[in-house]
Amino acid sequence: MRKTLNLYTVASIPDFRSYDLLIRACSNYTGEGKEEEYRSIQKVAARLQEEHITMMQAEGFCISSRFTTIDTEFDLLKITADRCLNIELKSQIPAEKDGSTGPERIREQLILHRYLLAHLDQPTQLFTVVTDTMEVYTLGENDLLIPATWKMLADAIRGCTLPAVENPDALFKPSMYLVSPHNSPERFLNREYILTKDQRDKKKIIMDGIARGDRYFSITGGAGTGKSLVLYDIARELAERGESVLLLHCGSELPAGLERIGEKIENLTIKLPLYANNADVLAAYRFILIDEAQRIWKSTEDYSWQKTLDIIMEHLETEEDCSCIFSFDKEQCLSALEARRQIHRLIGDMVPQNCGIQLKGNIRVNAALEGFITALTTNINRFSAADAREIAEHVSITYAEDIENGAEQIKYYIMRGYSYIYYTPYHSWKPLEFTSIDLAVTENTPNNAPRQVTRNFSFRHPMLKNASLVNTVHSAIGQEFDDVVMYLDRNFHIREDGYFYADQPLDYEYNLLKMLYQGLTRARQNIALVVVENPELYARLTQMLCPTKAALTACKVQ
């Protein structure tokens, strides 16, 4: 948990090593030690004393705080119940970079921080102090960078009269900043999202390569690293430049959100891969972008008619003015056939080393929840007691003695707003089927007065699908949900040495363990697991989380 500090007591620390140890302990900072920041804080504290800022007023600052949800560091940040104050420290005016002058870089940082803090929905003041000249800057009208005075900064500190928020991390929820084009098309269209520093840096590599005339690019990374968002952001930028862009979504169906984006952004067409099976169609596009490329069809001995990628590659070989960007994760091949295609190897042979980017860090969920998902689908012994305590509020595990009770529990979580993701049916094999659910909906009476009534809906009803309450693993590809519920039946087991594995049903093409991982990694905040007719598994999972006081219960949900 992050701890706030007093500027004066921090400034009084006699040596940098002691300062560095304190900051790492209180802010979870893990980067290189920053002695310049230590000296800057001392200078700022001394100048604030001249402005008669008291010891109490200097209390409550987060120092060198990086919030993993938004991958952004704040030098000095104070958040109270009614306002927010951010002070950035520069030892000198930054050097010019990427065409931006030093003052422009200061301005851009303050604008970014204002956007990030705007989600707190309270008055926010932002300043930058350049400590070699002791000049203060802030944002003025039309977001211009203007000089400020030390009195203005001191008054802003005095204005924070309420106690600082004790746990500011809880304020920065992923859903506030992370936008999935699939689920939140309007927010994407309105640019209500940010790219993390890693994403911005990696995107620049691709855009610089396009400017050089390179033709083949790849975006890789694990679940939750933001591959799709970066790809769609690139697609938008290219389309806004007037380039013709085709974006192929390699899922089982095209989500309505992606159709909406394709309709609204001029020069951008978003389709399923079958659309590209015609070389004449491809001729209309300058750029071809492929999302979830590990799933795209390619001809094999068994499936010679599946030629989507073959047709695209033939087109790229003959049309030298056409470029292609692949986005994929080789670990998310859900079927044996997808794995046999070895699409990642084919892409690796085409893309020059300096044109392939790998995104790092799961920005969708917190580190502890990511650790839980990884341990659950590999080896539960990798999950520590400290991890278990940290996810206490985010993981629920319940037990169902039979399929009927399991259905009731699934329905219970759906009514709480969880998205139910179930294993994609395949030929004769089907998952546990829960056919219908009673949900409260608002309807108009004959005199147009709204009232809430309960109606029974089939799990395949469009309302549930459109509300993202029920999805197969395949229809959830690329999507994000705040809360996800899945079930674990008698196919799942944990060995004595902690390894998690699944029995593959006969004639079932998809890998159950990978399906589970794919489904769980769609969650941003909370996960619920319903263990059905498998008491041994439930016992092991309970032991895995036993240090916590999480919502673990063997009681049936009525």
Legacy VTK file of the C-alpha trace (Angstrom):
# vtk DataFile Version 3.0
C-alpha trace
ASCII
DATASET POLYDATA
POINTS 558 float
0.000 0.000 0.000
1.285 3.453 -0.932
2.103 5.800 1.956
1.919 9.582 1.840
4.815 11.659 3.167
5.599 15.125 4.521
7.652 17.295 2.144
9.594 18.880 4.981
10.538 15.642 6.722
11.599 14.150 3.377
13.673 17.222 2.546
15.452 16.937 5.885
16.833 13.454 5.124
20.639 13.925 5.301
21.740 11.656 2.435
20.421 10.376 -0.873
20.711 6.674 -0.013
18.361 7.051 2.964
15.962 9.101 0.822
16.000 6.442 -1.895
15.224 3.639 0.560
12.314 5.606 2.036
10.795 6.402 -1.365
11.022 2.772 -2.493
9.351 1.605 0.718
6.517 4.153 0.595
5.739 4.460 -3.097
6.547 1.033 -4.582
9.101 2.780 -6.795
11.413 0.261 -8.503
13.315 2.358 -11.035
16.759 3.867 -10.840
17.509 6.150 -7.919
16.898 9.816 -8.759
19.308 12.029 -6.862
18.265 15.078 -8.899
14.721 14.691 -7.586
16.032 14.462 -4.027
17.923 17.755 -4.489
14.897 19.349 -6.168
12.626 18.442 -3.245
15.094 20.070 -0.852
15.085 23.279 -2.917
11.297 23.325 -3.221
10.821 22.695 0.504
13.192 25.545 1.391
11.324 27.928 -0.937
7.931 26.881 0.455
9.148 27.720 3.943
9.712 31.263 2.700
6.060 31.237 1.655
5.158 30.205 5.243
3.805 26.775 4.344
3.407 24.967 7.658
4.465 21.440 8.542
0.822 20.353 8.541
0.233 21.858 5.094
3.279 20.008 3.735
1.757 16.664 4.805
0.060 14.072 2.585
2.149 13.953 -0.618
2.800 10.852 -2.698
6.391 11.152 -3.940
7.767 9.470 -7.082
4.547 7.504 -7.379
3.949 5.324 -10.418
0.403 4.014 -10.712
0.569 0.776 -12.680
-2.977 1.148 -14.002
-1.957 4.190 -16.041
1.809 3.558 -16.237
2.511 7.173 -15.300
4.688 8.639 -12.575
3.851 11.744 -10.572
6.707 13.553 -8.789
4.530 15.141 -6.079
0.829 14.307 -5.845
-1.644 15.211 -3.119
-5.235 13.966 -3.301
-7.837 14.949 -0.732
-11.580 14.369 -0.620
-12.283 17.615 -2.465
-9.242 18.493 -4.608
-6.040 17.314 -6.228
-2.592 18.942 -6.539
0.226 17.760 -8.812
3.706 19.307 -8.778
6.259 18.084 -11.313
9.960 18.712 -10.710
12.591 19.439 -13.366
16.212 20.172 -12.519
16.316 22.190 -15.753
14.235 22.837 -18.870
14.087 19.498 -20.743
16.019 19.114 -23.982
14.186 19.055 -27.302
12.897 15.597 -28.208
10.926 14.253 -31.164
10.365 17.776 -32.461
9.025 19.107 -29.135
10.896 21.904 -27.397
11.571 21.788 -23.652
8.606 24.040 -22.743
6.359 22.037 -25.082
7.362 18.821 -23.317
6.477 20.393 -19.941
3.119 21.481 -21.355
2.397 18.033 -22.832
3.151 16.348 -19.502
0.817 18.665 -17.577
-1.981 18.119 -20.112
-1.551 14.339 -19.844
-1.582 14.469 -16.040
-4.675 16.681 -16.053
-6.450 14.115 -18.220
-5.451 11.256 -15.930
-6.547 13.102 -12.800
-9.801 14.386 -14.343
-11.352 10.971 -13.660
-11.245 11.830 -9.940
-13.950 14.401 -10.726
-12.665 17.171 -8.456
-10.775 20.470 -8.914
-7.186 19.814 -9.976
-4.211 22.182 -10.013
-0.968 21.356 -11.813
2.445 23.012 -11.640
5.964 22.356 -12.859
8.977 23.708 -10.947
12.334 24.069 -12.762
14.760 24.077 -9.854
17.915 25.417 -11.521
16.084 28.731 -12.038
13.327 28.140 -9.442
10.723 29.114 -12.043
7.146 27.843 -11.755
4.827 27.038 -14.671
1.177 26.062 -15.020
-1.460 25.737 -17.729
-3.370 28.829 -18.796
-6.152 29.516 -21.276
-6.203 27.278 -24.352
-3.768 24.984 -22.534
-0.877 27.381 -23.042
2.105 26.975 -20.715
2.369 30.156 -18.656
4.624 31.358 -15.805
3.210 31.050 -12.305
4.355 32.514 -9.008
5.463 30.812 -5.821
2.511 32.482 -4.105
0.139 30.710 -6.523
1.792 27.390 -5.743
1.726 28.057 -1.995
-1.953 29.036 -2.141
-2.704 25.784 -3.971
-1.019 23.825 -1.161
-2.932 25.798 1.487
-6.139 25.024 -0.385
-5.721 21.304 0.347
-7.263 21.615 3.801
-8.743 18.133 4.122
-6.605 15.095 5.018
-4.932 13.304 2.113
-6.543 10.126 0.800
-4.784 7.203 2.493
-4.918 4.724 -0.385
-4.812 6.671 -3.680
-4.195 3.475 -5.715
-7.848 2.525 -5.228
-8.888 5.689 -7.085
-7.152 4.694 -10.309
-9.390 1.904 -11.568
-8.535 0.274 -14.905
-12.017 0.850 -16.328
-11.476 4.616 -16.061
-8.558 4.623 -18.476
-8.445 1.371 -20.409
-10.671 1.416 -23.436
-11.413 -1.654 -25.510
-12.488 -0.676 -29.034
-14.659 -3.816 -28.982
-16.627 -2.890 -25.844
-16.354 0.916 -25.728
-16.518 2.191 -29.316
-17.849 5.620 -28.354
-15.043 6.209 -25.871
-12.547 5.115 -28.504
-14.101 7.379 -31.127
-14.088 10.294 -28.657
-10.430 9.593 -27.767
-11.305 8.980 -24.119
-8.259 6.792 -23.619
-4.515 7.002 -23.282
-1.621 4.909 -24.441
0.891 4.051 -21.748
4.473 5.224 -22.177
5.467 1.745 -23.370
2.627 1.722 -25.880
3.458 5.237 -27.133
7.131 4.373 -27.539
6.378 1.121 -29.365
3.771 2.749 -31.596
6.387 5.328 -32.619
8.694 2.529 -33.797
5.998 1.349 -36.218
5.071 4.834 -37.414
8.757 5.655 -37.991
9.099 2.399 -39.957
6.116 3.328 -42.124
7.713 6.725 -42.785
10.923 4.933 -43.860
8.998 2.788 -46.301
9.135 -0.514 -44.375
6.224 -2.807 -45.228
5.911 -5.575 -42.630
5.355 -4.969 -38.907
4.275 -6.991 -35.886
2.813 -6.200 -32.468
3.181 -8.950 -29.877
2.552 -9.225 -26.148
0.650 -11.230 -23.602
-3.013 -10.899 -22.662
-3.888 -7.444 -21.377
-0.852 -5.601 -22.740
-2.988 -3.482 -25.090
-2.146 -4.957 -28.492
-5.588 -4.299 -29.952
-5.770 -0.734 -28.645
-2.373 0.113 -30.144
-3.354 -1.495 -33.463
-6.666 0.393 -33.615
-4.948 3.629 -32.628
-2.500 3.151 -35.522
-5.418 2.352 -37.847
-7.166 5.562 -36.816
-4.041 7.683 -37.358
-3.372 6.206 -40.795
-7.023 6.644 -41.838
-7.031 10.262 -40.636
-3.996 10.873 -42.842
-6.138 9.826 -45.785
-4.701 6.321 -46.182
-7.068 3.460 -47.059
-6.948 0.930 -44.202
-8.414 -2.583 -43.927
-8.468 -4.037 -40.418
-9.283 -7.729 -40.070
-10.605 -9.005 -36.729
-9.813 -12.733 -36.453
-12.674 -13.670 -34.148
-15.725 -15.854 -34.680
-17.905 -12.807 -35.256
-17.485 -9.064 -35.659
-18.510 -7.237 -32.471
-21.022 -4.421 -32.919
-18.505 -2.010 -31.392
-16.000 -2.646 -34.164
-18.694 -2.230 -36.808
-19.485 1.140 -35.241
-15.852 2.265 -35.420
-15.583 1.168 -39.039
-18.714 3.148 -39.890
-17.566 6.336 -38.169
-13.895 6.603 -39.183
-13.490 7.561 -42.806
-11.029 5.446 -44.833
-11.163 2.601 -42.280
-12.864 -0.725 -43.076
-13.182 -3.364 -40.321
-14.156 -6.883 -41.374
-13.779 -10.575 -40.571
-10.935 -12.353 -42.435
-13.249 -13.957 -45.030
-13.659 -10.476 -46.518
-10.009 -10.674 -47.621
-10.458 -13.878 -49.614
-10.771 -11.813 -52.772
-7.579 -10.259 -54.182
-9.659 -7.622 -55.997
-10.995 -6.422 -52.649
-7.478 -6.104 -51.221
-6.401 -3.897 -54.115
-8.414 -1.010 -52.651
-6.256 -0.731 -49.515
-2.853 0.794 -48.793
-2.598 -0.834 -45.351
-3.821 -4.238 -44.122
-3.917 -4.664 -40.341
-4.664 -8.076 -38.803
-5.746 -8.386 -35.159
-5.493 -11.753 -33.352
-3.425 -12.916 -36.327
-2.549 -16.232 -34.651
-6.100 -17.341 -35.549
-6.134 -16.400 -39.227
-6.768 -19.175 -41.725
-3.881 -20.520 -43.745
-3.928 -23.559 -46.014
-2.606 -26.814 -44.561
-2.656 -30.408 -45.775
-5.889 -31.040 -43.904
-7.503 -27.684 -44.697
-6.257 -26.692 -48.145
-9.325 -24.513 -48.752
-8.522 -22.154 -45.852
-6.443 -19.670 -47.812
-7.088 -16.228 -46.297
-3.496 -15.579 -45.264
-2.177 -17.142 -48.491
-4.253 -14.692 -50.545
-3.071 -11.742 -48.460
0.576 -12.771 -48.780
0.283 -13.194 -52.550
-1.235 -9.716 -52.730
1.567 -8.192 -50.640
4.197 -9.817 -52.861
2.752 -8.261 -56.007
1.616 -4.891 -54.598
4.793 -3.255 -53.289
2.899 -0.148 -52.170
0.824 -2.155 -49.664
1.958 -2.661 -46.047
0.791 -5.070 -43.352
0.750 -4.943 -39.543
0.166 -8.193 -37.628
-0.981 -8.181 -33.986
-0.835 -11.545 -32.223
0.024 -13.624 -29.177
1.285 -17.110 -30.025
0.323 -18.323 -26.530
-3.343 -17.671 -27.255
-3.848 -20.351 -29.899
-6.988 -22.041 -28.611
-7.053 -25.104 -30.849
-4.589 -27.711 -32.021
-5.200 -26.562 -35.592
-4.257 -22.964 -34.741
-1.095 -24.199 -33.086
-0.194 -26.381 -36.083
-0.434 -23.443 -38.466
2.573 -21.812 -36.746
1.448 -18.368 -37.894
3.893 -16.664 -35.535
6.834 -18.313 -37.297
5.601 -17.194 -40.693
5.203 -13.634 -39.452
8.604 -13.742 -37.766
10.235 -14.673 -41.075
8.604 -11.710 -42.841
9.007 -8.892 -40.300
12.442 -7.232 -39.968
13.774 -7.230 -36.409
13.530 -3.445 -36.109
9.863 -3.510 -37.210
8.556 -5.917 -34.567
7.456 -4.534 -31.205
6.619 -6.391 -28.011
4.323 -4.742 -25.479
5.084 -5.411 -21.831
3.112 -5.284 -18.629
-0.531 -6.261 -18.173
-2.375 -2.950 -18.004
-5.805 -4.551 -17.748
-5.567 -6.014 -14.251
-3.485 -5.456 -11.137
-0.316 -7.484 -10.715
-1.751 -9.736 -8.003
-4.807 -10.706 -10.073
-2.564 -11.368 -13.063
-0.421 -13.560 -10.811
-3.504 -15.468 -9.676
-4.577 -16.184 -13.272
-1.078 -17.281 -14.258
-0.696 -19.528 -11.208
-4.174 -20.995 -11.631
-3.472 -22.027 -15.220
0.075 -23.268 -14.574
1.201 -24.077 -11.009
-0.667 -22.851 -7.935
2.522 -23.053 -5.850
3.694 -19.915 -7.656
0.997 -18.001 -5.798
2.249 -16.629 -2.473
0.411 -15.764 0.719
1.170 -12.095 0.052
-0.452 -12.394 -3.382
-3.489 -14.054 -1.819
-3.963 -11.212 0.661
-3.750 -8.636 -2.110
-6.509 -10.173 -4.235
-8.903 -10.866 -1.367
-11.483 -8.425 -2.712
-11.127 -9.468 -6.342
-11.549 -13.283 -6.422
-14.573 -15.324 -5.381
-14.707 -19.116 -5.475
-17.938 -21.009 -4.796
-18.878 -24.683 -4.905
-21.869 -26.252 -6.670
-22.794 -29.837 -5.862
-24.498 -30.394 -9.225
-25.108 -28.748 -12.598
-28.442 -27.277 -11.541
-26.905 -25.504 -8.569
-24.023 -24.399 -10.778
-26.541 -22.811 -13.141
-28.122 -20.915 -10.257
-24.746 -19.581 -9.182
-23.853 -18.496 -12.714
-27.180 -16.669 -12.931
-26.521 -15.054 -9.569
-23.258 -13.566 -10.808
-24.809 -12.412 -14.091
-27.486 -10.561 -12.131
-24.651 -8.850 -10.240
-23.257 -7.587 -13.537
-20.593 -10.228 -14.175
-19.952 -11.324 -17.748
-20.297 -15.093 -18.073
-17.730 -16.608 -20.446
-18.191 -20.281 -21.264
-16.117 -22.769 -23.229
-16.896 -22.649 -26.935
-18.965 -25.681 -28.068
-17.417 -27.891 -30.727
-19.326 -30.547 -32.708
-20.648 -33.156 -30.252
-18.972 -31.642 -27.196
-20.892 -28.924 -25.384
-20.165 -27.027 -22.185
-22.522 -26.982 -19.229
-25.602 -25.390 -20.728
-27.652 -22.957 -18.653
-30.586 -22.281 -20.913
-32.264 -19.184 -19.470
-32.106 -16.522 -16.793
-34.538 -14.178 -15.051
-33.396 -10.552 -15.274
-34.941 -7.280 -14.141
-35.601 -4.983 -17.105
-37.303 -1.626 -17.554
-40.418 -1.580 -19.732
-43.031 1.052 -20.526
-46.625 0.623 -19.368
-49.491 1.364 -21.779
-49.410 5.046 -20.654
-45.588 5.141 -21.278
-44.684 5.151 -17.582
-41.465 3.127 -17.072
-41.578 0.216 -14.646
-39.150 -2.534 -13.718
-40.299 -6.078 -14.352
-38.671 -9.508 -14.358
-38.466 -11.369 -17.654
-36.983 -14.740 -18.603
-34.307 -14.630 -21.302
-32.609 -17.411 -23.202
-28.836 -17.354 -22.838
-28.729 -16.834 -26.595
-31.034 -13.812 -26.434
-29.601 -10.730 -28.219
-30.085 -8.613 -25.084
-27.630 -10.724 -23.129
-25.204 -10.837 -26.024
-25.365 -7.104 -26.698
-24.924 -6.325 -23.008
-21.824 -8.542 -22.985
-23.330 -10.610 -20.180
-22.867 -13.967 -21.922
-20.069 -14.894 -24.337
-18.296 -17.951 -25.596
-14.529 -17.756 -25.233
-14.291 -17.102 -28.967
-16.871 -14.314 -29.026
-15.024 -12.669 -26.113
-11.754 -12.487 -28.077
-10.282 -9.004 -27.852
-12.955 -7.806 -25.436
-12.606 -6.555 -21.855
-15.070 -6.766 -18.975
-14.922 -5.395 -15.455
-16.055 -8.681 -13.884
-15.926 -12.224 -15.292
-17.444 -15.497 -14.063
-16.426 -18.943 -15.378
-16.934 -22.484 -14.150
-14.531 -25.340 -13.461
-15.992 -28.830 -13.743
-14.623 -32.363 -13.354
-12.306 -31.894 -16.350
-9.979 -29.701 -14.264
-7.438 -30.949 -11.724
-4.423 -29.913 -9.647
-1.561 -32.395 -9.269
0.231 -32.988 -5.987
3.102 -30.774 -7.135
0.701 -27.892 -7.801
0.414 -28.127 -11.576
-3.019 -27.284 -12.936
-4.226 -29.350 -15.892
-7.371 -30.300 -17.768
-8.597 -33.546 -19.295
-9.311 -32.999 -22.977
-12.789 -34.331 -23.902
-12.800 -36.672 -26.889
-13.324 -34.954 -30.255
-12.930 -31.494 -28.666
-10.638 -29.366 -30.820
-10.014 -26.553 -28.343
-7.562 -26.629 -25.443
-9.600 -26.280 -22.254
-6.734 -24.786 -20.250
-6.037 -22.137 -22.876
-9.774 -21.430 -23.094
-9.863 -20.855 -19.338
-6.853 -18.533 -19.519
-8.357 -16.620 -22.448
-11.624 -16.128 -20.577
-10.132 -15.080 -17.248
-7.758 -12.581 -18.854
-10.772 -10.648 -20.154
-11.399 -9.408 -16.573
-10.261 -5.979 -15.429
-11.355 -6.031 -11.794
-13.010 -9.171 -10.411
-13.120 -12.902 -11.119
-15.641 -15.467 -9.880
-15.065 -19.204 -10.286
-17.886 -21.708 -9.790
-16.495 -25.182 -9.135
-19.055 -27.776 -10.250
-19.078 -31.394 -8.969
-15.359 -31.304 -8.171
-14.815 -31.116 -4.378
-11.108 -32.035 -4.639
-10.431 -29.064 -6.902
-12.434 -26.746 -4.677
-10.434 -27.853 -1.649
-7.120 -27.186 -3.388
-8.247 -23.757 -4.586
-9.433 -22.914 -1.076
-6.000 -23.879 0.257
-4.430 -21.672 -2.404
-6.338 -18.679 -1.064
-6.482 -19.698 2.593
-4.444 -16.711 3.885
-7.181 -14.397 2.657
-10.609 -13.521 3.870
-11.921 -13.540 0.328
-15.447 -14.419 -0.563
-14.932 -18.169 -0.365
-17.982 -20.135 0.520
-19.213 -23.658 0.137
-22.780 -22.471 0.533
-25.159 -22.799 -2.347
-26.472 -19.573 -3.855
-30.231 -19.690 -3.708
LINES 1 559
558 0 1 2 3 4 5 6 7 8 9 10 11 12 13 14 15 16 17 18 19 20 21 22 23 24 25 26 27 28 29 30 31 32 33 34 35 36 37 38 39 40 41 42 43 44 45 46 47 48 49 50 51 52 53 54 55 56 57 58 59 60 61 62 63 64 65 66 67 68 69 70 71 72 73 74 75 76 77 78 79 80 81 82 83 84 85 86 87 88 89 90 91 92 93 94 95 96 97 98 99 100 101 102 103 104 105 106 107 108 109 110 111 112 113 114 115 116 117 118 119 120 121 122 123 124 125 126 127 128 129 130 131 132 133 134 135 136 137 138 139 140 141 142 143 144 145 146 147 148 149 150 151 152 153 154 155 156 157 158 159 160 161 162 163 164 165 166 167 168 169 170 171 172 173 174 175 176 177 178 179 180 181 182 183 184 185 186 187 188 189 190 191 192 193 194 195 196 197 198 199 200 201 202 203 204 205 206 207 208 209 210 211 212 213 214 215 216 217 218 219 220 221 222 223 224 225 226 227 228 229 230 231 232 233 234 235 236 237 238 239 240 241 242 243 244 245 246 247 248 249 250 251 252 253 254 255 256 257 258 259 260 261 262 263 264 265 266 267 268 269 270 271 272 273 274 275 276 277 278 279 280 281 282 283 284 285 286 287 288 289 290 291 292 293 294 295 296 297 298 299 300 301 302 303 304 305 306 307 308 309 310 311 312 313 314 315 316 317 318 319 320 321 322 323 324 325 326 327 328 329 330 331 332 333 334 335 336 337 338 339 340 341 342 343 344 345 346 347 348 349 350 351 352 353 354 355 356 357 358 359 360 361 362 363 364 365 366 367 368 369 370 371 372 373 374 375 376 377 378 379 380 381 382 383 384 385 386 387 388 389 390 391 392 393 394 395 396 397 398 399 400 401 402 403 404 405 406 407 408 409 410 411 412 413 414 415 416 417 418 419 420 421 422 423 424 425 426 427 428 429 430 431 432 433 434 435 436 437 438 439 440 441 442 443 444 445 446 447 448 449 450 451 452 453 454 455 456 457 458 459 460 461 462 463 464 465 466 467 468 469 470 471 472 473 474 475 476 477 478 479 480 481 482 483 484 485 486 487 488 489 490 491 492 493 494 495 496 497 498 499 500 501 502 503 504 505 506 507 508 509 510 511 512 513 514 515 516 517 518 519 520 521 522 523 524 525 526 527 528 529 530 531 532 533 534 535 536 537 538 539 540 541 542 543 544 545 546 547 548 549 550 551 552 553 554 555 556 557
